[in-house]
């Protein structure tokens, strides 16, 4: 069935092959976008499973009158699908965004924000991504004074571009040096000739796209000689794509007047905020709270935004100071996992903003994920954040069985420098705190880690320290070490 858009803002180009396990979530993520003025062009590239059946039904349900569904009777590959199916439809929208049928969008406002960038004159807009195993992509900004072909691959997911730029690309740019259609590195083959034509581009430093690296049919998973997410075929095709002559630059960067200086941040202390826990931590002196507050607000102005969306039981300045040390004391680019209350997730997002750190938040229900995402959006702290929805599991440890996120959702080779488990004012039972360390043991960095536990009460933290110390070697346990509260577990020092 084919339905034609009439001048939509965005044309979402989706290709899929044998991804029936993922296509529901992919289309559902797109349906949550706040930009309604979009049209979905979905190509089922000769799937052998039920991908096309599932997608066709969901498109009719989620995007009635706003989609085009195409089924290929033979496999064409993404590059030829761009040429055969996308290029003839560039007049349908202002800009095109690429979303594979096994991936997801994780910031509901991202297409609306991109639309605003195109309205202001940008030609190419992209973001960073996270993998379904908790890894963070390496995308970044491009220097407009240099050819994009000299700057490496920084524009993968989520990639979008002004639709009319596709009209200028010759057919040969979608083919390798032997004249065969690219079957690998197709995103590179598309992006480079788009970028050649303009310097009016923008990198949004947010993790807006979740790349399903665990798909067994992905190139890198089918090739035992893959280098990370790149198979040998992808590396070879990428080299062919980079070696093609750049298309003429027709849209140089605009001269932009400098923006007016932002108004000075009005100093405001955090020390008047309520205590963090229902069982109050050992109180630091007012002087220390005030000193920590002044330093934190000066160094991290977005902490005020974090506090405004944290709820009624926000962290104290001394507790935030302790988390800052735990997060940034070992590495300039730590990989961090958060489970539980939004208050500490928001604080971590603020402390890590603008850094190379990765913040991964594990939730067990769609409601938890939605609530946390809304708070990140409300506080403007979406940069570098990945929200991962996992199944709830019953975790056993000695004689204890308790409800906890199924950490098998995280690949075993993903390691965390800091884990924060904050069960204060959450629906987790008290016993969940006692299984946190055993459940996460395989994902803690062997070179050193901190685990910060805020249990429901101090008695549970005492019991956790006692139980964990009895079965572990080389770990250090400190009660009340998170600003006079919680349990700090230190490994690798």
N, C-alpha and C positions, 0 to 999 in steps of 0.2 A: 504494500500500500504506500502511495506517495502523496504527501500533502505539501503544498508550496507555501512558504512564508511570504509575507508582504513587507519587506523592509524592516526586519527585526534588528535590534541592536547587536545581538550576538548569535552566531551560528556555531553550535557545539558539534565538532566533528569527532565521532566515536567509531572506532573499528574494533571488532572482536572476533576471536576464533577460539572455539573450544574453551570457553570460560564460564560455563553455566554456574560454577560455584561462586562467582564473583559479580556477575552482571546485575543481580538484584541490588546489591549494595551500591554499585557504581551509579545506577540510574536513580536510586533513592537519594544519594548524596547530591546529585544534580537537581532533583526536585525540591530540595531544601534551600536552594539559592534564592536570595531576595530579589534578584533581577528576573522579572517575569517576561520581559521582552526578549525572548530567545527562541531559537528553533534548533531542534536536535536532528542532525543527519547521522543516522546509525547504519553502519555497514556490517552485516554478518558475512565474514569472509570464508564462506563454505565450511561452516562448523560441522563436525561430525556428531556433536552432542546436541543438547536442547537449548543452546545459547540463543539462537534466533527465535525460537518459540517463546521463550521467557521474555526476551527483549521486546518482541512485537507486542505482546500482551501488556507489558508494563508501560511502554510508550503510549499506547492507546489510553491507558488508565491515567498516567501521570502527566502526559503532554498532549491532550486531545487538541487537534488542529495546529499543533506546534512541532510536528516531527515528520521526518521522511525515513522510512525503513527500506533498506535495500538488501537483498540476499544474492550473493555471488554463487553461481553454480560451480565455479572453479576458483581455487585460491589465487588471488592476485597479489597479495602483499600490500603493506601500507602505502608505499610510494606510488604504486600504480592505482590504488584506490584514491589517493589524492588527485592524481591526474584524471582518472576516469569519472569520479563521482563528486569530488569537492570543487575542483577548478571550474566546472561548468556552472557552479552555484554561488560564485563569489558575489553576485549582485543581490543575494538574498539578505545580506546583513552588513553592518558596519565593520565588525571585526569577527575573527574566527578564533576559537579556543580549542585546543586539542585535549581530549580526555579518552584514554583507552578504556575498553570495556571491562577490564579487571582492576581498574584503579578508582580512586574516590577523591572528591573535593571535601576538605575538612574545615573550611571557613565559609559559612553561609553567605557572607557579604562579598566574597572575593570577585565575582563577576560584575557586581554593581560597582565596586571600586575600580575595576579595570575599565568599565564603561566610562566612568568619570575621567580616567586618564586619556582615553581616546577623544573624548569631548574637548579636552584641553590641548589636543594636538599631537599626542604621542602616536607612533606607528607600530611599535612592538612593546609588549608588556609581558613580563614573566615573574615567577615567584620561585621560592625554594620548595623542597619536598622532604618528606620523611618516608621511610620504608615501613612495611607492616611488621618488621622485626625491631623497630625502634631506632634504626639508623637515621642520620640526618644527611641530606644531599649537599653537594658542593657548589650549588649555583651561586652566582654573584653578579655584580654590576660589570658592564663593559665600558672601557675607555672610548668615548666617541672620537678621540683623535687618532685612533688606530683602527686598522681593518679588523673586523671581528674574527677573521680567519687566522689572525696572529695571536689571539688571546685564549685559545683553548675552548673547551666545551663548558659553557656556564649557563646555558639557557634551556635546559631540558623541561622539567615539569614545574609549574603549569605554564605552558607556552601559548601566547596569543599574538595575533598580528592583524593589522588593517587588511581587510579582505582583498582590496584592489591590488595589493602587492603580489598576490599569487598569480595574477594575470600576466605578469612580466617574466615569469620563469620558463625557460625553454624545456622541452620534454627531456633532453639529455641530462639535465641536472638531477633527475630522478632515476638515473641509470648508472651502472658502474662503467669502468673503462672498457669493458667488453661489449657494452650496449645492452646488458641485461638489467631488468628492473631491480632496484635494490630490494632485497628481502631482509636486510638487517641494517641497523643504523639509519633507519628511515627518518627518525626525528631530526637527526643532524642534516640529512639530505634536504629536508624541507626548510629548516631554520636558517642555514647559512645563506642561501640566495635571497631569503627574505631580509636578513640583516645587512647583506651587501648594499641594498638599495637605499638605506636610510640610516641616519644617526639619531633619529628622534625616538629613542627607546628608554624604557624605565624598568628597573629591577625593583620589585617590592620585596623587602627582606622579611617575608613571613613564610611559614611552612603551610602552604595552602593545599597541598596535593599529597595524597598517600599512595605511594608506589608499591604494588604488590610484588615484592621481590621473591616471594615464596611460590609463585605460580609455577607448577612443574613444567609447563609448556613454554616458559620464557627461554629465550636463547641462552642466557647464561646458566640456566639449570640443565639444559640439554647437552651442554659442552663441558666435559671434564677438565678442559684446559682453559676455562674462563678465568679472566682476571677481575675479580670482584663481580660487578654487574655487567661486565662486558665479555661476550664470547669472542672466540677468534674470528668468526665471521663478522661480528660487529666491528671489531678493531680494523679488519681489512676494509670493510665497506666505509667506515669512517675516514680512513686514510684517503680513499678514492674521492669522497665528498669534499674533504678539506683541500685536496689538490686541484679541484676545478677552478678555473679563472673566476674571480669575483665579478658579479654583475655591476653595471655602472651605478655609481652613487648619484641618485637623483633628488634626494631629500636630506640635505645636510642639516646639522643641528641648528636650532633657532638660537638667536641671542636673547637670553632671558635676563630681565632686570633683576638685580638682587632683591631678595625678599626683605621686608622690614623686620627688624629684630623682634624676636618674640618678647612679650612682656616679662619682666623679671618674675621669677617664682616667689610668691610671698611665703616667707618662712613660717612654718607651722609645726608645732611639736606633735609627736605621736604619743607622748607620755600620758595624755589624758584619756587614751583609749582604754576600754575595759580589759580586765585580765583575760588571759588566753584560755584558761581551763576552768571547768566547774570545780575542781579541787585546786585552789589557787597555788601557784608556784611560790617558792621561797622568795619573798619580796626583795628586790635590789633597792638600794637607797634612791630617793628621788633624784639626787644629783647624778647618779649613774644613768638613770632612765633619761633624764633631760640631756645629758651629754651624748648618749647614744642616739637620741632622737635628732639632735642638731646635726650630727655628723651624717647620719643616714639620709635625712631630707636633703642636705646639701649635695651629697654624692649620688643619690638615687631619687630624684624628684617624683618619679612615677610611683614611689611607695605610697604616696597619698592617694593615687588612683586605686592602687591595690587595696588599701584599707577601706576605701569608700564602697568597694564591691565585695568585701570579705564576709559581711554578715556581722552578727552581734558579738561574736567571740574572737575578735582579731588578736593577733600576736602582739606582745609588748615589744618595745624597742630593744631590750636586752635579748629577748628570744630571737628577734630578727638578726641582731648582731651575731648571735651564735650560729644561725643558719648561714649567714654570709660567710663566716669563717669555714664552715663545713663544706660549702659549695665551691668556694674559690681558693681554698688554702692549698690544694694539691695541684691544680692545673688551671691554665687560662681558658681551656676548652673542655670542661668536664661534661660527661654524659650523666644525666640525672634522671631518676625515676621517682615519681610521686604517686602515692596511693592515699585516698581518703579526703579529708576536709578541704574545701576550696581555699580557706584562709592562707594556708601555707603554700599552696600551689600558686596563688596570686603573688605572694611575697617572692617566691623563687623566680617567677617570670619577670618581676621588676628588677631583682638583683642581677639577673642574667641578660637583660635587654641590651642589645648592641654588642654582645660578645659572641664567641663561636661555640658557646655551650648548647647542648641539646636538652630540652626539658620534655620528658615523656610522662603523661598523666594516664594512669590505668584506672578505668572505670568498669563497673560490673553490670550496669543497666543503662539503657538508652536515656532514662531520666537523669541519672547521675552525669552522663556525658553531656546531655543538653544543658543542664544547670551550670556545669563548669564552663562549657563553651560560652554561654550567655554572660557569665561573670567576666571571662577574659575579654569578650567583645565590649562589655560595658565599661571596663577599665582601660581599654585600648592596649591591652597587653597580650596580643596574639603572636607577636614575633617570636620565632624559635620554639613554639609550643606545638606538641603533638598530643592529641587526645586519642587514646587507644581503648576501644571497647572490648573487654574480654568476658568470657563466660565466668559465672561464679562456680567455685569448686569447693569441695570439702577436703581440707588439708589435714593430714595426720602427723602428729609429732609426739613420740612417746605415748602417753595415755590420753593425749588431747586430740580432739577432732574439732575443727572450726572452719567457718565460712571465710573464704579469701578469694581474691581474683586468681583465675587460672593462669599462672605465670608461664605456662607452656605456649601462650600467645606470643611470648618473646623468644626469639631464636637464642639458642644456647651460646652462640658466639658473640652475642651482644652483652657487653659488660658495663656496669655502672660504677662511677666513682662515688656517687652519693645516692642513697635511697632515703626518702622521707615517708614514713608511714604515720599518718596523722588521723587517729580514730576519734578524736574529740568531736562531740556533737554530730556524729554520723550514725547510720543505722547498723553499722557493724556491731556484732556482739563483743563483749569484753574479751572473750577467748581468742578472737581473731588476732589480737596483738601477739599472742604466744607462738603463733605459727609463722609470723612474718619472716624471721631470719631463715628458718629451714626452707620455706617456700622460695626464697630469693637467692639461696646460696649459690646456685649455678651461674647467676648473672652478676655476681659481685666481682669487681676488678681484682685480679690476683696480685696486682702491683700495689694495691692499697685502696681502702674505701672507708666511708663513714656511713653508718645507718643511724638515722634519727627516728626514734619511736616516741610518739605521743599516744599513750594508751588512754583508756577511759578513766583510769585512776592510778595513783602512785603505787598502790599495792600490786596491781598487775604488772607495772614496770619492774618492781622489785622481783616478782616471781619470774618474769621473762629473763632478767639478768642472771638469776640463780640457775634456771633451767638451761639456758644457752651456754653458760660458762661450764656446766657439767659435761657437755658433749662436744666442746670446741677446744682447739688448741691455738694459742697465739693471738687470740682476740682480747681486746681491752674493753671493759664495761664501766661506764660512768653514769650514775644516777644524778639527776638534777643538773646535768651539764649543758642543757639547752636553755640558757637564760634562767637558770633556777628551776627547770622543769624537765620532764622527759627522761629518756634513756639514750645515751650515746654509745654506739658500738663502733670501735675502731679496729680495722684490720690492716695488716701490711706495714706497720711501722715498728 
